[in-house]
Amino acid sequence: GDGKNWRMRDITEALANQFQLTDAEREQLLASSKPVFNNRVAWAKTYLKYAELAESPARGVVRLST
C-alpha cells in the first residue's frame, strides 16, 4: 500500500497485465454481461475494505492502506 488514490480501471488494467491475461480472458463475460475479471477485482477490493486494508475515498477510486 502506498496511500495513493488509484482509479479502479487503472488497477484492473495493471493486474490484467501482471497476470498476462489474453484479450479473450479479459473479455470473458458473466451471465450479467459484465467482464469476469473486472468483477473479480471489484470483489477483491470489497474484501480488502472489510479487512481495513483499503478504502474508497470516492466512487471508482481505491486507496490501499500502508
C-alpha positions as CSV (number, residue, x, y, z in Angstrom):
1,G,0.0,0.0,0.0
2,D,1.3,3.4,-1.0
3,G,-1.5,5.5,0.4
4,K,-2.3,7.0,-3.1
5,N,-5.7,7.1,-4.7
6,W,-6.0,4.8,-7.7
7,R,-8.7,4.5,-10.2
8,M,-10.2,1.1,-10.3
9,R,-9.8,0.9,-14.1
10,D,-6.1,1.5,-13.7
11,I,-5.8,-1.2,-11.0
12,T,-7.8,-3.6,-13.1
13,E,-5.6,-3.0,-16.2
14,A,-2.4,-3.3,-14.2
15,L,-3.5,-6.6,-12.7
16,A,-4.6,-8.0,-16.1
17,N,-1.1,-7.1,-17.4
18,Q,0.6,-8.5,-14.4
19,F,-1.3,-11.8,-14.8
20,Q,-0.6,-11.7,-18.6
21,L,-4.3,-12.2,-19.4
22,T,-5.1,-12.6,-23.1
23,D,-7.7,-10.4,-24.8
24,A,-10.1,-13.4,-24.7
25,E,-9.7,-13.8,-20.9
26,R,-10.1,-10.0,-20.4
27,E,-13.3,-10.0,-22.5
28,Q,-14.9,-13.2,-20.9
29,L,-18.4,-12.2,-19.6
30,L,-20.6,-13.2,-16.8
31,A,-24.2,-14.1,-17.4
32,S,-25.0,-10.4,-16.4
33,S,-22.8,-9.3,-19.4
34,K,-20.1,-7.8,-17.1
35,P,-16.5,-8.8,-17.6
36,V,-15.4,-11.6,-15.3
37,F,-12.0,-10.2,-14.4
38,N,-13.4,-6.7,-13.6
39,N,-15.9,-8.4,-11.3
40,R,-13.2,-10.4,-9.5
41,V,-11.1,-7.3,-9.0
42,A,-14.1,-5.5,-7.6
43,W,-14.8,-8.3,-5.1
44,A,-11.1,-8.3,-4.1
45,K,-11.5,-4.6,-3.3
46,T,-14.5,-5.3,-1.3
47,Y,-12.7,-7.9,0.9
48,L,-9.7,-5.6,1.3
49,K,-12.1,-2.9,2.6
50,Y,-13.6,-5.4,5.1
51,A,-10.1,-6.2,6.3
52,E,-9.4,-2.4,6.5
53,L,-6.5,-2.7,4.1
54,A,-8.2,-0.4,1.5
55,E,-10.7,2.4,1.5
56,S,-12.8,4.1,-1.2
57,P,-12.5,7.9,-0.9
58,A,-14.7,8.3,-4.0
59,R,-16.6,6.3,-6.5
60,G,-14.3,4.2,-8.7
61,V,-11.3,5.1,-6.5
62,V,-9.4,3.0,-4.0
63,R,-6.7,3.8,-1.6
64,L,-4.6,0.9,-0.3
65,S,-3.6,1.3,3.3
66,T,0.0,1.4,4.3
